[in-house]
């Protein structure tokens, strides 16, 4: 039976500031089991806790030698009974070695252990004492000699059973009981009884000890088994693993899951260096040096992140280890544990990515872009602090978001991000600031002449059609550019100035770029002031509606008016809708303005003849409002006019979200009884499938098709004819907008348009003027020029004119495809030929046709090319038009 005694060990003196726990491993192995008082004295202090001492078989030699010695000294060879009995006892004692071995190696019950004690100790001692007593009592040897032999054997018994009181008492009692039985049977019987009593007590005591020991052993076994199972579960579930090395750093123990992760066998890794478990070469270097330092310095380490030496996947572990020492403070190796750090690192990387990257597009977010800009602007060397910042804003993105929905808007932003990265490439960093705002940082000093083509390429790439859920979407982009250190040396100043440049680009007609200039600060202040004044105008009735007649081409009679929004500023006079409507859209005032225009138009309509209609423009935001049918019904009821007299003009953009909500809105509006007109047909949505379902009464042909339709080689006439044919096939009327010349009117009549709207008949009239005009009758008379000259673009642009090798500087005031008005050259003779450098790589030949003081009109030898928006391509990217087409809202 295993029973560990208490072991008291002296503590080793601690060495100051070393941090080592000397002999920690050995001390942990020493168990301090509690042993009842007297157990050690009764049964010995050996770890096996045996009843019979391992030296007991050696008693056979003195027992046999004592008998032999007495026989020789006394020449007692006449009687052999007693000597033979003594020798048999010695042989039994010698045979007790088997009992000693059995007790040491096998777990025996108390009864068996007691029986072995009786056979190996009590029986031979009793026989030996009896033999010596019989030999002396028969007169063969003297009693004093026999007593001396017995005392000697008793002393040897005490020595061999030292530390085992139970065995020693049993041997002594048995020895002297045998002698006593020879001398006196009664005395011998008494001694035997005393011995049996002592044996009984010893047996009961031994049984109690054995039972307690067995319970303790079983409890320890259960604890050990439970600990092993817990550790095994801990390893097998992948929560952690354990390792151990020898003093040379070679693995002596390793959990199997680690080997499985590495695709190797545990037996293969035993004896290999610990560093072989890790892929230290691909780390940044810090982890490798730290691990090597601790292993060489024999110091503890905790939560050290290392990469596993896996082949197919990237896995990270967190390892902890400490050195182990023996009782004499000799280094034995390292022992430690490890846990899987892969998911935690992935979570940390994900959190870091969320903190630095946009979750939708994968681009750098506002924080990371700000950090990048700060790093450039705070570079140690001044020459490294130069950079260019592009701020981008998507044109018409809100319209896509409102019509197609946010999921489509998100998909569009992803495609925009991909295009931006393709254009910028490795030249800079692209980031998303939020919404439809993007930012590009181009490090290093770059000339404006080189930045302009990049900005133009960005705009061109973002303006190409997108495919979103089967729908074709068109948007644009505006870019504001600021340079460091020219436009600012801090990130705040640089971003503010780039933002001002972006506003200038958007105010210039969108779809263009603009470099920062100091005068933009005053422009920004003007815009802010204009926004406040627009809010006041909306609240205080500062807006009004003007009405432009719509004339039937066949009868030249006015059939209705289109309501156009006007703002008469108390100080600035009339402000163009192209200037204040974008502000209304950005600030959310457009919905309020639209509802006011609808109600005002109905009230004015009530004062006109019953055969005259009014057309009111409905913005995409109004159309997306489920309350629009109720608002229209309320406006008609309050003005008490027939719904058929109200015409709602709706743009193609509402069909970007061609779903059940769009169809339901059309059904609701038609149920009210109003007429529906498709405005700006052919300029936006490319699909014609919606015409099969949308219940339009009229198609309005955009003025961009009318302008230039009479010019030679123009395809606009064919487009207008196709639209008219399509409308007639669908039973719809057509209105041509923007007709200003008689030849345009003649073409419109020939092509079969049913209605005309434009300056050729009448400019927009105030409500009072429109009512007065109707009192004079409905007949309209066309008045205007026979034909139109080429469309001119107003600007203020520096150019260089070359004549006979002499270079002159002038300023272009306006320009068309065929000529320009140039200022700055005095008294130029007509017929003078110049080489005009409109841009760096765009020279044209021009002839002076007239001159007046410092102004001259030139005619180009060949018409200039136009871009997709009908502007002069050579000057589009750098000019900012001062006059733009008027904006409409209803």
N, C-alpha and C positions, 0 to 999 in steps of 0.2 A: 504493500500500500504506500502510495506517495503522500508524504506529509512534510511540508517545508517548515522548518523552525524559524524562529525569529533570529535575524542576523543584524547585529549592531555594527555599523561601519563608521569609521572615523571620517569626518568631512575633510576634504582636501582644502588647504588654505587658498583663498581667492586671490588672484593676481589683479591688482588694480588696473582699470581702464583697458583690460584685454577683451572683455565682453564674452568670454568663453564659459560655457557650463562644463567644467571638467567632469569626465567620466559619466556624462549624462546618460548615455546608452546603457552602460553597465549597471548604473544605479536603478534604472527603470526595470531591469531584468530581475533585480533582487526583490523578492516578495517578503513582506514583513507580516507573515501570517501569525495570528495570535494563538499561543499554545497555553493550555491550562497549567496552573502551577503544579509541579511535581511530575509532569509527564516526562520531561527530559531525564529526571533522576530515575524514574521507574523504567523507562523504555529506551533511553539513549538519545543522543543528540544528533545522530547521523541522519542524512537526508532520507534514507529508506525506512527509518523507524522500525528496525527488526527486533524481535524478542531475543534472539540468539545472536551473540556477537560473532563476527566473522572469524575471530581468533580461536573460537571454542574447539574446533577439531585438533588444535595443537595440544590440548590437554591430554591427548592419548599418550604422548611421549613421556611426560613426568609420571603419569599413572603407571605405565608399564615399567619404567625405570625404577620407580619406588619399590614395586613388588619384587623385581629382579634383584635389587640391592639388598633387601631384607633377606631374601632367600640365600644369597651368597654369604652375607655376614653371619647368619645363624646356621648355615648349612642345613637349612630346613628343606630337605629333599624327600622326606618320607611321606609327606601328605601333599597331594597335588590338587585337591578340591578347591581350596581357597585361592591359590595362585591362578588356577584356570578361570575361576569366576572373575577375579580382578582383571585378567587379561581380556576376557569377553567384554567386561565393562569398558576397557580402554578401546577395544575394537568398535563398540557401539558409539563411543565418543568420536572416534575418527570418522565413522560413517555419518556422523551428524553434519559433515560438510555438505551432504546432499540436501539436508533440511535447510541449512544456511542459504545455499544457492537458490532453492525453491522459494524461500521467503523473500529473497532479494529480487527475483525476476518475475514472480507471479503475484497477482492480487488474491490473497487468501482471506478466508473468513476468520473471525475470532476463534471459533471452535477448532478449526484446522491448525491455526497458529498455536493455540494452547496445546493441542495434541502433539504437534511436532516438538514443542518445548518439553512435554512429558517424556516423549520417546528419546529425544536427543540429549537431554540434560538430567531430568529427574531419575529415569530408569537406570542409566549407567552409574550415576552417583550413589543411588541406593544399593545397587549390586556391589559396587566397589567398597562402600562402607561395611556392608554385610560380610564381604569376603575378608577384609582386614580384621574385623571383629572375630570371625570364626577362626582365623589363623592364630590370633593372640589367645583367644579363649581355649583353644586346643593345646596350648603350651608350646607350640612350635616356634613362636617368637615372643619377645617380652612385650608387655603392655605399654611400657614407656616408649618403645620403638614404634609400635603400631600407632600410638597417639601422635608421635612426632610426624609419621608419614601422613596421617590424616590432616594434621594442622597444615603441613606443607601443601598438600593437595587443595585444602580449603583456601590457602593464600593464592595459589595459582588460579583457582576458580574465581576469586575476587578480581584478580588482574584481568583474566580473559573476558569476564562479564562486566568490566568496569563501565559505569554509566548506565547499567541496566539492572536496577534494583530487583525487579521481578525475577529475572533469570538467576541473579546471584543468590537471592533468598531461596529459590527453589533448589538450586544446587547444594547450598549449605544444609538445608533442612533434610534433603534426601540423603546426603552423605552421612550426617550424624544420626539420622533415623535408622539407617542400616546397622550402625554400631550399637545403637541403643537396643534394637530388637534382639541382638545376640546376647547382650548382658541381661536385659530384662524385657520380657515380652510385654508386660504392662507399660513399661516406660517407652518401648518402641511404638506400641499402639498409640500412646498419648502423643508421641512426636509426630506419628503419621497423621493423627487427627488434626494436630496443630498445623501441619504442613498442608493438609487438604483444605483447612479453613483459609489459610493464607492463599492457597491456589484459587479457591473459590472467589475470594475478594479480588485477587489479581485478575481473575477471568472476567468478573463483572466490570472491573475498572477498565480492563483492556477492551471489552466489548463496547463500553460507552465511548471510549476514545476512538475506536475503529468506526463506530457509527457516525460520530461527529466528523471524523476525518473523511469518511465516505460522502457525507452530505456536502462538506466543503469542497471536496474534489469534484463532485457532480455539479455544484453551483459554479465553480470555476470553469468547468467544461462547458456548461451552458453559456456563461458569459463569453468565453472564448469563441464558442460556436456562433453566438449571436454577433459578436464583433466581426468574425470572419464573414458571416453572411452579409452584414451591413456593408463591409468593405467591398465584398464581391459585387453586391448590387450597385454600390457607388461606382465601381469600375465599369461594370457591364452596361449600365444605363448611360455611360458617357458623361456623367457629371464631373468626373475627375479621375485621376490615375496617379500611380506611385512609381517611384524609381529609387534606385540605390546604386552607388558606385563604390569601388574600392579606393585605396589611397592613390592609385595611379590614374583615376578618373575613368576607369572602365566599368561598364554596366554589370552589376551583379544581380539586380532584380528590376523587372519592368512589367507593368500591367499589360495584359494581352490586347486591350483595345487600342493601345498606342501602336503596337506592331501591326494590327489590322489596318489602322489608318495609313500607315506607311507602306502597306502592301508587303510586309515581311513577316517572318516567324520570330517568336520570342527567343527561341533557341539560337537563331542566327544572330540576334542582337546582343545576347549575353557575351560579355568579354570585349565588346566594341566600345570605342570612346563615346562618352555622353554627347559630345558635340555632333556626332553623326546623326542624331535624331532631328537636327535643326538645319534649316537652309540659311545659314548666317551670311552667305556671300551676297544675297540679294537685298539685305537690309541696308539701312542708311549708314550703318557702321557703329552707331551708338550701342545697339543691343549686343553686337558681337563683342565689343570692347568691355562692356559691363559684365557679361557672362564670363569671359576669359579672366577678367580681373578677379571676380569672386572665386572662381575655381583655383586660380593660382594663389590668391591671398588667403584661401581657406576661411572665408567670411560668409556669414549668412546672407541670403538675398530673398526678396519677397516680391511676388507679382511682376516678374520680369517677362515682358512680351517678346516672344521669339516666333519666327515662322517655321512651321513644320516642313520637313524635307519630303513633301508629297510631290507627285509628278503631275497628276491630272487636275488638281484643284488647289486653290490657295487657302490654306488653313493656318490659323494663328493659335498659339498656346500661351498661357500664363503659368510660369513655373516658379515654385518656391523651394528653397533648399537650405540645409544647414549642415555643418560638419559634425561628424561623430568622433568620440574619443573613448579609449578604454580606461580602466581604473588607474593606469599609470600616465594618463594624459598623452597617450600616443594617438596621432591622427589615424583614423580608420577609413575615412572616405566621406562621401556626402549621402544624405538621405533627404528625400523631399517628395513633393506632390506637384500635380499640374492640373489645369482645367482648360477647357476649350474656350478660346477667346474670339472665335471667328464671327459668331453672330453679334457679339457685343461690338466688335470693330466695324462690322457692316452697319450696325445701327448708328455708331458714332460717325461713320463716313456719310451715312444717309442724312443724319442731323446736320453734319457740316455742309453737305451739299444743299440742303434746304436753306441753310443760313447764307450760302454764297451763290446759289444758282436758282433761276426761275423754275418752279416745278412744272410749268406748262410747256415751255419752249426748250428748256435745258440751257438757255443762255445765262450769262452772268446776271445777277440781280442788281438792284440799285446799290446795295451795300458793297458788293464786290467791285462794281464799276467805280464807286466813290473811292474805295481803297486803292484801286489801280491808278486813278487820276492823282490822288494824294501822293502816291509813291513817285510818280513822274515829277510832279511839281516840287517835291521836297528832295530831289536827287542831290547828292553831295556836290556834283559839278554842275555849274550853271549851264553848260552846253548840253546837258542831258535833260534839262527841264522843259524843252520845247515839245509841243504836241498839238494836235488838232482834234477838236471835239465836234462830232455831228450829233445833233438832236433831231430825231425823226418823229413825225406824227402822220398817221395814216389818214388819208382823206376818204370820207364816205364810209369809214368802218362802223360808226355808230348806226348808220342806216342798215348795214348788213346785220348787225347785232339785233336791232329792233325788229327786223323783218324775218330773218332766217332763224333767229334764236341764238342763245349763248353757246350751245354746243358747236354750232356752225362757226360762230365767231372765234371760238377756241381753235377749231381746226384751221381757220384762216390764219390766225396768229402763228401757228406752228409752221405753215408754209412760208409765211413772211420771214420768220426766223431763219429757215433753211436758205432762202434766197439771199438774205443779208450776209450770211456766213460764206456763201459761195462768192459773192461779189467782193467782200472785204478780204477773205482768205487769211493769209498769214501776215498781212500788212498791219492789222490792228485787232482790237477786241470788240466784240459786239455784245450788247446787253439789253435787257428789257427792263424798263423802269416801272412798268405797270400799265394796265389798260392797253392802249394802242400806241404807247410811247416807247421808242427805242433810242439807244445811245451807242455811238461808235467812237472809240478812242484810237487815234493813229499816232503812235509815239514818234518822236523825232521831228526835226524841222523840215517842213514840206511847203513849197511855194504854192501860192493860191492858184497859179495856172495849172498845177498838177492835181490840186484838190478838186477843182471844178469838174474835170472829166469823171473822177470817182463819184462825186455827188450825182452827176447826171446819169451815170451807170446804175447807181442805186435806185434812183427814181424810175428809170426805164425798166429795171428788173421787177420792181414792186408794182409797176403799173400794168404788167402783162396779165391776161385773164387767169383766174383761179377756178378750179373745179371743186366745189364743195357739195357733197352728197348729191351728185348728179346735176347740180345747178352751176351755171357759169357766172362768176362774180367778177366785177371790175371795181377796183379801188385805185387810189393813187397815193402819193406820198409827198410831203413837204419836208425840206431839210434846212436847218439853221446851223451855221458853221461859225465857230470861234476858235482862235489860235492863241496858244500860249508861247511866249509871254506877251505878244502884241496886244491881245484883248483881255489880259488878266493874268495875274501871277498866283492867284488863289483859286481853289476849286469853286468856291461860292461865286466869285466874280466871273469865272469862265463859264459856268453853267448858266448864270443869269444872262450873260451876253449872248450865249448860244440860243437861249430861249427867246430873247428879243429878236434875234435873226430869224428864228423859226416863225414867229408871229408875222414878221415882215414878208417871209416867203408865202405864208397862207393868205395874207392880205393882198399879195400881188396876184392872186388868182389860183393859188394852190398848184400842186404838181410841179414845183420848181424849188430851187435852192437859193439861199441868200447868205452872204457873208456879213458878219457883224460890222456895224459902222456906229460911230459915236452918236449920230443923230437918231438912232433907234430908241434911245431913252425917251426922247420927247415924243416919239410915236407911241411908245407904250403908255406914257402918261395920257396921251390923247385918247387912246383906246379905253383906258380905265375911266376917264372922264365921260367918254361917249356911252359907256355901259351904264353909268349912274344916271345920265340924262335920259337914256332910253327907258330905264325903269320908271323914271318920273313921267316920261311921256305916256307910257302904257297906263300908269296909275291915274294920270290927270287928263287923259283924252287928247294927247298931243299927236296922235296918229290919225290919218284920214284915208279914205278910199277914193281913187280916181278910176274912171271908167273909159275903156277904149272900145269903140263900136266894132261889132262883128257884122259884116255886110254880105248879103247873098249875091254871088257873082252873076246869077242869071237875071235878077231883077234890080240889082244895085239898091236894095232896100236894107235898112238896119233891122236885123232880127234879134239883136241882143248886145250886151256889153260884157267885157271881161273886167272884173274888179282887180285893180292894182294898188298895192300898198304904197303910201307916201308918208314921209315924216318931214314936216316943216319946222326946222330948228329955229328957236327965237333969235339966235345970233348968227348961225351959219347958213340959214335959209334951208332950201330943200337938200336933204342928204340922200344920196343914192342908196336904193335898197341893197345894192351889192356891197355896201359898206356896213350897214347896220343889221341886215338879216343874219349874216354869220355870227354876229355877236348875240343876237336873239337865240340862235340855235345852240350856241355854246352855253348860254346861261339858262336855258330851259324856258325862256319867255315865249317861244314860238307857239306853244299850245294855247296860251292865253290870247296871244295876238290873233291866232287863227280863228278861235271861237268868236272873238269880238268882230273880226272881219265878216264872218258868216252872218251874224245877227244884223250888223250894219247894212250889209248888202241886201238882205231881205226887207229891211225897213225902207231902203231907198227904192227897191223894186216895187213896193206897194204903191208908190206914187207914179209909176210909169204906166203906159198903155198895157193892156192885158196880153197883147200879142208880142211883147218884148220880154226877152229872158235876161238873166244875169248868170255869169259863170264865175265861180269862186274856186280858187285853188285849195286843195286839201293836201297837207304835208304827210309824208309816210308816218310820222308820229301820231298825227290825228287819226289816220286810217287805222292804225293799230290799236286805237282806244276803243274798247267795247261800247263806250257811251256815245260814240259818234252818231248813230241813228237817233238816239234820244235828243241829242243837241240839235240836230237838223230839224227834227219834228217840232221841238220847242221853238226854234227860230221861225219856222214857217207859220206855226199857230199864232205866235205873238204878232207877226206882221200881217197875218190873214191873207196869204197869197197862195195861189195854186202851186202844188209841188212840181208840176210840169214846167213851171217857169224858172225853176232853180236848176242850174247845171253844175255838177261837181267835177272839177278837173283833177284827175288822178294820174300820177306819173307811173312809168313802168316798174319803178323800183319796188312797188308793193308786191310784185309777183316773184321777188327773190325768195319769199317764203310762201310758195304756191301750195298751200295746204288747206285743210278744212276750215280754219279760221278765216282765211282770205275769202273763200267761197261763201261762208256764212255772212261775212260783212257785206259782200255784194248783194246777196239775197235780201239782207235787212234794209239796205239803202233803196233797192228797187221796190221793196214793199212799201216804203214811205211814198214813192211815186216820183222821185227826182230823176233827172236825166244824168247820165254819166258820160264823161268825155275822157279819152286817153290823151294825156298831154305829153309833149316832147317826144312823139313817137319816133323810134329808130335810133335814139341817142343813148339808150341805157341797156335794158335787158335784151338779150340777143334772140331768145326763143320766141316763136310766134304761137306756140301751143296754147297759151292762155287765152288767145282770141276766140278759141272754140267755146270757152265756158264763160268768159267775162261778158256781162250784158251791157256793152258800151253802145251809146247812141251816136257817138262822134269820135273821129280820130283827128287830132291836131298835128299838123306837119310842122316840125320845128323850123325856126327861121334859119338855122344853119344850112338846111337844104335849099332854101329859097335864095339866100345870098349867093351870088355868082352863078346861078342856074342859067342865066342868059349868056354867060361868057363862052367863047368858043372852046370846044374840047371838054366842057364841064359835063359830068355824069349826073349832076343833081337833078336835071330834068327827068332823066330815066327813072331815078329813084322816086321822084314825086309821082310820076305816072304809075309806077308799080303800086305805090301806097293807095292811090285813088282807085285803081282796079281792085285791090284787095278789099277796100272799104265798101265799094259798090257790091262786090260779091257777098259781103257779110251784111248788107243792108244798113250801112252806117254812113253818116255825113262826114265831110272832110272840111277842115279849116286850115288854110295856109297862113302861117304867122310871119310877121316881119316884112310884108310887101311894101316897098318904098318907091319903086319906079314903075313907069307905065309899061316898059317892056316886060318886067316881072309879072305885072298884072295880066298882060296879054298871054304870057306863057301859062300862068295859072288857069286862065279861062280855057285855053286850048287843051290843057291836060285834064280838065274836068273837075277841078275842085269846086265844091258846092259853096264854100264861104271863104271870105278873105278878111284878114285883120292886119292893119299896119298903117304907117304914116301916109300911105297913098290916099287914104280916105280921111283919117282923123287921128290927131294925137290924143293921148288920154285926157279926159275932161274931169273936172271936179263934179261932185254930186249935183250942185246947183247948175253948172254948165251943161251937164248931161240932160237934166230935166228941161232946161231951156231949149237945148238942141232938139229934143223930142217934140216940143210944141211947134216947131217949124216943119214937121213932117219927118217921114222915115227915109226919104230919098237921099242917097249919098252920092257925091260927085268926086271922082278921082282927080286929084291934083298933085303934081310932082314932076320931077325931071323925067325925060324920056328914058335915059339909061343911067346906070350908076358907074362911077369910077371905081377903080380897085379899092378895096377896103384898106383904110389906113390905120396904122398903129402908132399912137402917140407915145413919145418917150423923150428922154433927155440923155443922149449917149455921145461920148467922145469918139471921133473917128479920125483917120489920117487920109488925106487926099494927095495923090502923087500926080504931078503934071510936069512932063519933060524933065524928070529927075529932081524937081523941086517938091519938097514935102510941106503940106499945110495941115494945120489942125483945125477941125471944125466940130460942130455939135449937131447931131441929127435931132430935129424936132418932131417929125413924124415920118413914117415910111410905109410903103405898100409894095406889092410884088413888082410894080413897074417903075417906081420912082421914089424920091425922098425930098424933104425940105431940110436944107442944111444951112446952118447959121455960123458966122465967123469969118467968112471970106468976103471982101468988099469989091463991088463993081466988077464981077466976073463977066466977061463977054459971053453972050449966048453962043453955043456951038463948041465951047471949050470942053475937051475930053479929059476926064480924070480917071485915075485908078483909085477906087475907094476901098479902103481896108475896113470892112464892117466888123470883122473879128480877126483874131490872130492868124487864122488859116482860111479866111474867106474873103478874098479880094474880088471886086466886081468892077466892070467898066461902065462909066456913066457919062452922059452928055448934058451940059448945062443948057436948059431950055429958056430960063428967064433969070433975072437978077435984079434985086432991089436993095440998095444999101448993102448990109452985111448978110443978106439972105439970098439964097438961090435955090431954084428947083431943078433937080436932075432927073433924067430918064435913064433907066438901066438898059443895057444892050440886050439882056435876056431877062425874062421874068424870074424872080426869086422863088425858091422852093418854100412850100408851106409845111408845117408839121401837122400832126393828127388833129390838133385843136384849131387849125386854120390860121395860125400865127406864123410870122416870118421865121423860118428855121434858123437862119444865121444869127439872129439876135434873141431867140426865145430864152436861152439858158441864162442870159445875164441881164435882160431888161425886166423892168417891172412896169407893166402898163398902168397908165394913169386913168384910163377910161375902160371900163368893162361893161359887158352887156347887163342891162337892168335885170334885177331879180324880182320874181313874182311870188306872192303868197296870198292865201285866202283862207 
